[in-house]
């Protein structure tokens, strides 16, 4: 393991600025940064780990062959993976890399759910792919394990986990809402035992509006703050197509039924749903 390279993991639910962080920090001297490093490996690993299909030690061994190797061979001061997939793997990552820092970027779940549903579409919790993973989980000897494509590997709650009983009746949109609620819970619990110096949670809405909060985040990463960072974040960067989607009516009711506890915990409950300008 590199003795001088500092590992930093930027986590969250997705659709919360992870690609913007990657693009903003790419090319900064002393920084080696990735967006969803070896995604086809890590997304499947994260699901298997969360769903209790592989052991804690097996997850650590796989992460060592992936992130461990990447950090070992890095010559940079900072080695960063900006990936929502790592949100489910905080404990094994913290054990493997005891000096790692975790930056958690959260975003209003209404914007996340709408962005996932309308922009990622068939790549997240579509009926066919969800049914394929459900079938394999029910009897792994009867069907092949789904291939390591993103669309197949989104968590399905197992017995004893929150939402297990309700999940089979969820629509695609409700499954996306589950992802936002549960991912934030897992991140909260995963970060709780870590020293304050190794973790920071910020809201995307705050770092795009308040340069002081952004500066705090940049300094936490280990870089000097520049005004260019704030200017850069004034325009959305991970844009499949420049349209803003608001959820309303039955979608909003479904979201609130699943996500109100976390919306309240993160300070979004009762706030006005904002527009994104492209």
N, C-alpha and C positions, 0 to 999 in steps of 0.2 A: 504494500500500500504506500502511495506517495506520502512522504513525511511532511511535505509543505503544502500540498494542495488542499484547499478548504472545500468540502462538499456542501452544496446548498440545494435544497429541494423546495421548489415552488409548487404548492399544492392548492387544491380547491375542488370544486364540483365540475369544472369545465364551463365554457362560455363565460368565463369570469376574468379574462385578461391574461391567461397563461401564454398564448401566442404573442400578445402584445409585449409581454416581458421579454420573451425570446428575441423578438425583432428589435426591441429597444436596446438590449444589451449585447446583441451580436456585433462583433467587431471591436468591442471595448478592450483595450490592452489588458492582458492578464486574465481575461475571462474566456473560458471554454463553456459554451452554453448549448443546450439541446432543447427542442420542443418534443416531448413525448419520446424520449430515448428508447430505442428498440420497442416501439409500441406494440407490435404483434406478439412479442414475448410477455411484456409487462402487463398488458390488459388482461390476458388470460390468467397469468400468475395471480394478479390481484383478485380476480373473481374466485379462483380456486381456493385462495387463502381465506377470503372473507366467508365463503360458503363452506368452510371446514372440510375441503376435499384434499388438502395437502397439509402437512404438519408445519409448525412454526420453523423447525430446523430445516425442512426442505425448502421453504420459502427463502430463508436466509442463504442457503447454498446456491439457489438460483440467482438471487440478487448479487451474490458475490461474483458469479460468472459474468454478470451483465454490468452493473454499476461498479462493482469492485474492480473489475478489469479496466473499465473506462477511466476510473479515478487513478488507478495504479500507473497507467501509461500516460497520464496527462502531465504536461509541463506547465500548465497554467497555475496562477495563484488561486483562482476560483473555478471550480467545476460545478456547473449548474444544470439540473434537469428541471424544466418547467413542465409539469405533467400532472393532470388530475388523476392519472392511474395510480400514482404513488400515495394518494390520500388513504388508500385501504391498507397500506404497508408501512405505516409509520413505526410501529414497534420493531419489526425486524430491521428496518433501516437504521433506527436509532441504536440498536444493539451492534450492528455491523460497523457503524460510523459514529462513535460516541461523541465526536466533536462537530457533527453535522448541524447545520442550521436549517430550520423549517419556516418558510414564509407561506402563510395561508392567506390567500386572497378570496374574500367572499363577495357575493353580489346578490342583489334583490332576486329572490327565487322566482318571482313572476317574470322577470326579464330572462332568467336562465331557462325556465321551462318553455317559454314562448320561442326562444332562440333555438333550443334543441329540437322542438317539435316541428317548427316550420323550416329550419335551415339544415338540420342534420337528417331529418326525415327518416328514410329507411335504414340509416346507419345506427339508430338507437332504438332499442326495444320494439322493433316492428313485430307484428304478430307471428310471422313465419319463423324468424330467427329466435324469438323468445320461446316458441313452441319446440324448436329443435333442441335448445339447451335444456328445457324442462324435461323433454323425453329422455335425453342422455342422463340427466341427474336421477331420474326415476329408475333407470335400469342401464347402467353403463355397459353391461355385457351384451345388450340387445342391439345397440346402434353404435356407429362410430362416434368418437368425440368430435364435436363441431370444429371446423378449421379455425386457425387463429386470425380470423378477420374480425375487425372491430364490431361489426353488427351482431355477432353471435355472443359476445362476452360482456354482458351487463348483468350485474348481480341480481340473483333471485333469492329472496329471503328463505332461510332454512328453518326447520323447527327450533323454537326457542328464540328466534330473532324477531325484532319488531316487524310488523306487517305481514308475517308469514301467512296468517289465515285469510287476510283480505286480498293479498296480491294476485291469486289466480283469477279473480274477477275483475281485475283492473284493465282499463283500456290502455292503449299506447301512451296517451297523454298522462294518465294517472301513474303509469310506471315511471315516466320521466319525473313527475313530482316526487315520487318515492325516492328516486335517485338523489334529488337535491336535498330532501329532508334527511335521509339516512347518511349520505356522504358527509354532510356537515356534522352530524352527531358523532360519526366515527372519527372524524378529524378532531373534534373537540376532546373526545375521550383519549385519543392517541397522543395529543399534545400535552394533556394535563400533567403527566409526571415529569416532563422535561424542564430543565432549568430555564428561567425567564430569558437568559442571555442567548438561548438557542432557539427561541420561537417568537414569532410575531404574527399577529392576525390584523389585517387591514381590510377595509371595504373598498371595492373598486370605485364606488361613487365618491369616496373621500379622497383617494389619491389622484383622481382626475379633476377635483375641484379645489383642493387645498395643497399648495406646494409644500407647506411645512410637514404635512403627514407623508407626502411623497418623499421628502428629504429624509425623514426618519426611516422610511423603508429602505431607501438607497444606502444609508449609512449602516443599517442592520446587515445588508448584504455584504458590506465591506468596501463600498466604493464612495468616491467623492460625488456629492450632488452637483448637478449642472441644470441650469434653467431649461436646457434643451430637452431634458427628460419630461418635464411638465408640458412643454409645448407639443411634444410628440404624442402624448396621451390624450390630447384634445380631439383626435380623430380615431375612430375605431379601426383596428388593424386586421382582425381576423374576420374578413368580410367575404362571405360566399356570394352574396348579392346585397346591394345597399338598400335594404328595406327594414323598417322597424315594425315589430309585431307586438301588439298588446293582447293579453288574454282577457276575456270578459265572459259574462253569461255563465253557461254550464262549465266552461273550462275554469273560470275563476272560482266558482263554487267547489269544483273538484280539487283545485289547488289548495284552497283554504281548508278543506276537510283533512288534507294530508299534512300540510306544511305550516299551519298556523303556529304550532309550538316553536319551531325553529325561527320563523319570521319574527316572533316576539323576542326570542333569545338574542337574535342578531340586531335588533333595533329597527326592523323594517315594518313591524305591524302598525297599521294605521297611517302609514306614509302614502303620499300620492304616487301613483305609477308614472314614471317620467318617460319622456321621449328620447330616443337616441338619434342624433343628427349626423348624417353622413356627408 
